Amino acid sequence: MKRIAVLTSGGDAPGMNAAIRAVVRTGIAQGWEVLGVRRGYAGLTYGEMVPLGARDVGGILQLGGTILGSARCPEFRTELGRQRALRALRSHGVEALVVIGGNGSQAGAYEVFRMGFPVVGVASTIDNDLVGSEITIGVDTALNVALEAIDRLKTTASSHGRAFLVEVMGRDCGYLALMAGIAGGAEAVVVPEVETDPEALAQEMHDAYERGKSHALVVVAEGASYNASRLADYFHANEKRLGFELRVTILGHVQRGGAPGAFDRLLATQLGAAAVDALARGEQGVLVGWVRGEVALTPLSEVAGRAKALDPQLLALAQVLAR
Ligand code: ADP
């Protein structure tokens, strides 16, 4: 192998830069040239790629986001769009592609592989919904951002005897909400994996009030059937029955930004390096993830189009701890 390309795709995640740096430097150590593709699959279809040397990826380890840029690219979902991307890869003499991204990005990577092009995925999304990786690059940092906000909201909620609905990201996956709820000591957690009953939630908040709690904090996943806005609309019709006054905070994109923490830098570095190792061993069509404390390779055929389930024991634990 002489030349590989690396891209970041889908939602950006803190630690993507650390993964790019690891791919570039371990690729160079293999004696390969590494090209960086700009704007994910969008740039790939237009052949936007530049050589990356060891110095080009200096000083990025500690930066959030992705220096290569990311995009969502509807064209890549079509055969025509992907053919165009393959032509661009071949015309640049690229022999293998590393795709750093989440669920959609790895579905795209699988399609590239099915068209006969060597590809390896690196598990990176703050949603943590990828089969083949217990934890993905970016989750830990995003969780810490959510937690800091929750801790702050709790103090003001207690001072005023209020209930807060705090909406966190995660798309269709409740992982961030559940973990933020447990680590932040929430009174309730609302996730897409469990059908929301707003009446039962109102009762839970009222019970917390009756038990003498000074606040009620509910962590809501953005992808839940009742997100924070819908719940607020529902409760505002009759807020008194909650016991508490209600406030809503939607954390949104603030969870994606900022410097990756130590865990994400180390995870990204190890997964990026492992992607290059995998290609050097002739592996392709696999996702590089983290399972039971070590690097694990899973065929993209088992990853694409699937979503990792939430741990039901943790869901049950969140309920018990809310007492
Ligand atoms: P993430 O990787 O963070 O889950 P998306 O779901 O938005 O982000 O996917 C990123 C990009 O991956 C999409 O914009 C599209 O270009 C590509 N993609 C997603 N699903 C598929 C698919 N089934 N086939 C081909 N490409 C896909």
Residues whose N, C-alpha, C, O or C-beta is under 5 A from the ligand:
A	BS01	ADP	S9 G10 G11 Y41 A71 R72 C73 P74 F76 R77 G101 G102 N103 G104 S105 Q106 A107 G108 E111 T125
